[in-house]
Amino acid sequence: MAGTFEVYKDSAGKFRFRLKAGNGEIIAQGQAYSSKASALAGIESIKKNAPGADTDDQT
């Protein structure tokens, strides 16, 4: 099963999103946004930019 983005409001009333794997485990989450539209734009940015993203291991 594919992952799913969830949009929700945090305890401060800000909009956030998280990406859940097919098994329901949270594998990524976004920052706090003041509007739902901004959170949705953040999701779209990840969908557009992540497939070609490199890994920068700073350990």
C-alpha positions in Angstrom: 0.0 0.0 0.0 1.2 3.5 -0.8 2.0 6.1 1.8 -0.6 8.8 2.7 -0.2 12.4 3.6 -2.4 13.5 6.5 -3.2 17.2 7.2 -4.1 18.1 10.7 -4.2 21.0 13.3 -1.7 20.9 16.1 -2.4 22.0 19.7 -1.5 25.5 18.8 -4.0 25.7 16.0 -1.4 25.5 13.3 -1.7 23.3 10.2 0.8 20.4 9.8 1.2 17.4 7.7 2.7 14.0 8.2 3.5 11.2 5.8 2.4 7.7 6.9 3.7 4.4 5.4 1.3 1.8 4.3 1.5 0.2 7.7 0.5 3.4 9.5 3.9 4.3 10.8 4.8 8.1 10.5 7.9 8.4 8.3 8.0 12.2 7.9 6.3 15.3 9.1 6.2 18.9 8.1 6.6 22.2 9.9 3.8 24.3 11.3 1.9 26.4 8.8 -0.5 29.3 9.5 -2.9 28.2 6.7 -4.1 24.9 5.3 -3.3 26.1 1.8 0.4 26.5 2.8 0.5 23.0 4.3 -1.0 21.5 1.1 1.6 23.5 -0.9 4.3 21.9 1.3 3.0 18.5 0.4 3.0 19.3 -3.3 6.6 20.5 -3.0 7.7 17.3 -1.5 5.9 15.3 -4.2 7.6 17.3 -6.8 11.1 17.5 -5.4 11.7 14.4 -3.4 11.9 11.8 -6.1 15.3 13.2 -7.3 16.6 14.3 -3.9 20.1 13.3 -2.8 21.0 12.1 0.7 23.4 14.4 2.6 24.7 12.2 5.4 26.2 14.6 8.0 27.0 12.0 10.7 
